[in-house]
Amino acid sequence: MGEMISFPSNGGTTPGYLAKPASGSGKGVVIFQEWWGLNANIKGIADRFAGEGFVALAPDMYHGKLTTEPDEAGKLLMALNIAQAEKDARGAVQYLKNLTGGPVGTTGFCMGGALSLFTACNSGKDVGACIDYYGGHPAVKYNWGGLTAPVLGFWAGHDDFVNPNIPNLEAGIKGAGVAYEGIHYPATQHAFFNDDRPEIFNKEAADDTWRRSLAFFRAHL
């Protein structure tokens, strides 16, 4: 359904996967990848959003690097240049806003959940709604004073990587004065939305978050 494109990014360019609905137009959603990179799973999520009437852009935050090995994924996550990531994210938001004519939504998974919230904090009213799927990245610092979009958080019941930091995240979001809802799925593990990982995929929780995500973006974009 989609295609690889390049979009402007603070004087440079960034690759990304763009998926449009059959109508060719719709509200915009930026989708940030897990630590594996811009893989088929993330492209498939962009296609799913396009099937629901959204214009979806998944920026390639690793600029072509991709892995299926956890050790390598961890190295890629830690090597992510946050200053460059901010430029790439801003470029994605601006490109999609120009394409769709309005504020966009952001969402992402694991590392991408952190980048979704990070982008909302740095984009002002260009981001109209933010979803964070169990997001975490040790180098990401949030500009809570810049957050204007409502936030929806999805948290796993068993997640030693992210859950210890949820109170800090929620305090920052609430301190920004924006609407926030955090939903916990007790029987799940980190990355429960990823149906390419049957050992942790939880269909009931994933389906519930998908329904809520669509309703959230339709209400706020």
C-alpha positions as CSV (number, residue, x, y, z in Angstrom):
1,M,0.0,0.0,0.0
2,G,2.8,2.4,0.8
3,E,6.2,3.4,-0.6
4,M,9.6,4.6,0.5
5,I,10.1,8.4,0.2
6,S,12.6,11.0,1.3
7,F,11.5,14.1,3.2
8,P,13.4,17.3,4.1
9,S,15.1,17.3,7.6
10,N,16.8,20.5,8.7
11,G,18.9,20.9,5.6
12,G,19.2,17.2,4.9
13,T,16.8,14.4,4.0
14,T,15.5,11.4,5.9
15,P,14.0,8.3,4.4
16,G,10.6,7.1,5.5
17,Y,7.7,4.8,4.6
18,L,4.5,6.7,3.5
19,A,1.1,5.0,3.2
20,K,-2.0,6.7,2.0
21,P,-5.7,5.7,2.1
22,A,-7.5,4.8,-1.1
23,S,-9.0,8.3,-1.1
24,G,-5.5,9.7,-1.3
25,S,-6.0,12.1,1.7
26,G,-6.7,12.0,5.4
27,K,-5.4,13.1,8.8
28,G,-1.7,12.5,9.3
29,V,-0.1,10.1,11.7
30,V,3.7,9.7,12.3
31,I,4.7,6.2,13.4
32,F,8.0,5.7,15.2
33,Q,9.8,2.4,15.0
34,E,10.9,-0.1,17.7
35,W,14.6,-0.6,18.3
36,W,14.8,-3.1,15.4
37,G,14.5,-0.3,12.8
38,L,12.0,0.5,10.1
39,N,11.0,-3.1,9.4
40,A,8.1,-4.9,7.8
41,N,6.1,-4.8,11.0
42,I,6.2,-1.0,11.3
43,K,5.5,-0.6,7.6
44,G,2.5,-2.9,8.1
45,I,1.2,-0.7,11.0
46,A,1.4,2.3,8.6
47,D,-0.6,0.3,6.1
48,R,-3.2,-0.5,8.7
49,F,-3.6,3.2,9.5
50,A,-3.9,4.0,5.8
51,G,-6.6,1.3,5.6
52,E,-8.5,3.3,8.3
53,G,-8.3,6.5,6.4
54,F,-5.1,8.1,7.7
55,V,-2.0,9.3,5.9
56,A,0.8,7.5,7.7
57,L,4.5,8.2,7.7
58,A,7.1,6.0,9.4
59,P,10.4,7.8,9.4
60,D,13.6,5.7,9.3
61,M,15.3,6.9,12.4
62,Y,18.3,4.6,11.8
63,H,18.7,5.8,8.1
64,G,18.8,2.3,6.6
65,K,20.1,0.2,9.5
66,L,18.0,-2.8,10.4
67,T,18.4,-5.8,12.6
68,T,16.6,-8.9,14.0
69,E,19.2,-9.5,16.8
70,P,18.4,-8.1,20.3
71,D,22.0,-7.3,21.0
72,E,22.4,-5.4,17.8
73,A,19.1,-3.6,18.4
74,G,20.3,-2.5,21.8
75,K,23.4,-1.1,20.3
76,L,21.5,0.8,17.6
77,L,19.1,2.2,20.3
78,M,22.0,3.4,22.4
79,A,23.8,4.8,19.4
80,L,20.8,6.9,18.3
81,N,21.9,10.5,18.0
82,I,19.1,12.3,19.9
83,A,19.8,15.7,18.3
84,Q,19.6,14.1,14.8
85,A,16.5,12.2,15.9
86,E,14.9,15.5,16.9
87,K,15.6,16.9,13.4
88,D,14.3,13.8,11.7
89,A,11.1,13.8,13.8
90,R,10.5,17.5,13.2
91,G,11.0,17.0,9.5
92,A,8.5,14.1,9.5
93,V,5.9,16.2,11.4
94,Q,6.3,19.2,9.1
95,Y,6.3,17.1,5.9
96,L,3.1,15.3,7.0
97,K,1.5,18.5,8.2
98,N,2.1,20.2,4.8
99,L,0.8,17.1,3.0
100,T,-2.4,16.8,5.0
101,G,-3.1,20.4,5.9
102,G,-3.4,20.1,9.6
103,P,-1.8,19.0,12.9
104,V,-0.7,15.4,13.0
105,G,-0.7,12.6,15.5
106,T,2.3,10.7,16.7
107,T,2.6,7.1,17.9
108,G,5.4,4.6,18.4
109,F,6.4,1.5,20.1
110,C,9.2,0.8,22.7
111,M,11.9,3.2,21.6
112,G,9.4,4.7,19.2
113,G,6.9,5.4,22.0
114,A,9.6,7.5,23.7
115,L,10.2,9.3,20.4
116,S,6.5,9.9,19.9
117,L,6.2,11.7,23.2
118,F,9.6,13.4,22.7
119,T,8.3,14.7,19.3
120,A,5.1,16.0,20.8
121,C,7.0,17.8,23.4
122,N,9.1,19.5,20.8
123,S,6.5,20.3,18.1
124,G,3.9,22.5,19.8
125,K,0.6,22.6,18.1
126,D,1.9,20.9,15.0
127,V,1.2,17.7,16.9
128,G,-2.5,17.4,17.8
129,A,-2.5,14.0,19.6
130,C,0.2,11.7,21.0
131,I,0.2,7.9,21.7
132,D,3.0,6.2,23.6
133,Y,3.2,2.4,23.5
134,Y,5.4,1.4,26.4
135,G,8.0,3.9,25.4
136,G,11.5,4.2,26.8
137,H,14.9,5.4,25.9
138,P,17.6,6.3,28.5
139,A,18.9,9.3,26.5
140,V,15.6,11.0,25.7
141,K,14.8,14.0,27.8
142,Y,11.3,15.5,27.6
143,N,10.6,19.2,27.2
144,W,7.4,19.1,29.3
145,G,6.8,22.8,28.9
146,G,6.4,22.4,25.2
147,L,3.8,19.6,25.3
148,T,0.3,20.8,24.2
149,A,-1.2,17.6,22.7
150,P,-3.3,15.2,24.7
151,V,-1.5,11.9,25.5
152,L,-2.6,8.3,25.5
153,G,-0.3,5.8,27.1
154,F,-0.4,2.0,26.8
155,W,1.7,0.1,29.4
156,A,2.5,-3.5,29.8
157,G,1.9,-5.3,33.1
158,H,5.4,-6.9,33.1
159,D,8.0,-4.5,31.8
160,D,11.1,-4.0,33.8
161,F,12.5,-1.7,31.1
162,V,9.7,0.9,31.1
163,N,7.5,0.6,34.1
164,P,9.9,2.0,36.8
165,N,9.8,5.3,34.9
166,I,6.1,5.5,34.3
167,P,5.5,7.7,37.5
168,N,8.0,10.2,36.2
169,L,6.5,10.2,32.7
170,E,2.9,10.6,34.1
171,A,4.0,13.4,36.4
172,G,5.6,15.3,33.5
173,I,2.6,14.9,31.3
174,K,0.1,15.9,34.0
175,G,2.4,18.8,34.9
176,A,2.1,20.1,31.3
177,G,-1.6,20.5,31.9
178,V,-2.7,18.3,28.9
179,A,-5.3,15.6,28.9
180,Y,-3.8,12.2,29.7
181,E,-5.0,8.6,30.0
182,G,-2.7,5.7,30.9
183,I,-4.0,2.2,30.4
184,H,-2.3,-0.8,31.9
185,Y,-2.7,-4.4,30.5
186,P,-1.8,-6.6,33.5
187,A,-1.3,-9.9,31.6
188,T,1.1,-8.5,29.0
189,Q,4.9,-8.0,28.5
190,H,6.8,-5.3,26.8
191,A,6.1,-5.1,23.0
192,F,2.8,-6.9,23.3
193,F,1.5,-5.2,20.2
194,N,4.1,-6.8,17.9
195,D,2.4,-9.7,16.2
196,D,5.7,-10.8,14.6
197,R,6.8,-11.9,18.1
198,P,4.3,-14.7,19.1
199,E,6.1,-15.3,22.4
200,I,4.9,-11.9,23.7
201,F,2.1,-10.8,21.4
202,N,-1.2,-10.4,23.2
203,K,-4.0,-10.2,20.7
204,E,-6.7,-9.1,23.2
205,A,-4.6,-6.2,24.5
206,A,-3.3,-5.3,21.0
207,D,-6.8,-5.2,19.6
208,D,-8.0,-3.0,22.4
209,T,-5.1,-0.5,22.0
210,W,-5.8,-0.4,18.2
211,R,-9.4,0.4,18.7
212,R,-8.5,3.1,21.3
213,S,-5.8,4.5,19.1
214,L,-8.1,5.0,16.1
215,A,-10.8,6.6,18.3
216,F,-8.2,8.9,20.0
217,F,-6.8,10.2,16.7
218,R,-10.3,10.6,15.2
219,A,-11.3,12.6,18.2
220,H,-8.3,14.9,18.3
221,L,-7.0,15.4,14.8
